[in-house]
Amino acid sequence: MTIGFAPETTTRASSRLSRSLEPAEWTAAGIPLLANPREVVKDLQSRHLPTPVTAVVAVFEPEGRLAASASFTGSTGVVDGWEHRNAILAHLRRVLPHDLRRRAPARTAVLLLCRDGTPGWTEKDGAWMWGLRDACMLHGLRCGAYVTLTRDGWQVLGENRGGRTPNSHPFTERQDGAAALRPQGAPEALRRTAAR
């Protein structure tokens, strides 16, 4: 008879992997399309001045008007949707009362992630998608688009829509067409404030 510890099962690891969504799962979820994704990205970028590893969660009214938004620093190296869900949910609670009393969700939450690399899907994106979907359910919102913003441009994942501008490059265009240096980081108070 052998006495010892049973080998650790892979349950914990497999549960972490299940807290991520593949692109096909995201597409099959019937995520509502953004009416004008480029304008949404441009607006959120100008409000929050995201730098790589910044996430921006935004909630839109049924008619498309921005109700509230918040930006925060995402965890680097995290591939577990649970942690992303908790971060998104905490910021939603700060800027917007929940809609859990409604019979059906009316407002839609969108997540913009500014990151390094290419705009295409990565395993980390799958964890963010899972986190967004779960946070929306717990806050009484419809799960909306997931958008990446990189130096190459923006991409609405799960859709074939993207563009080269705006992007995460530190230079931004003024209305007069001249290039202006954008600060690499917004003041902490401004970054964590809801956009109204």
Summary of the structure (lengths in Angstrom):
residues: 196
radius of gyration: 18.0
end to end distance: 67.9
largest distance: 81.4
contacts: 572
relative contact order: 0.20
helix: 32%
strand: 22%
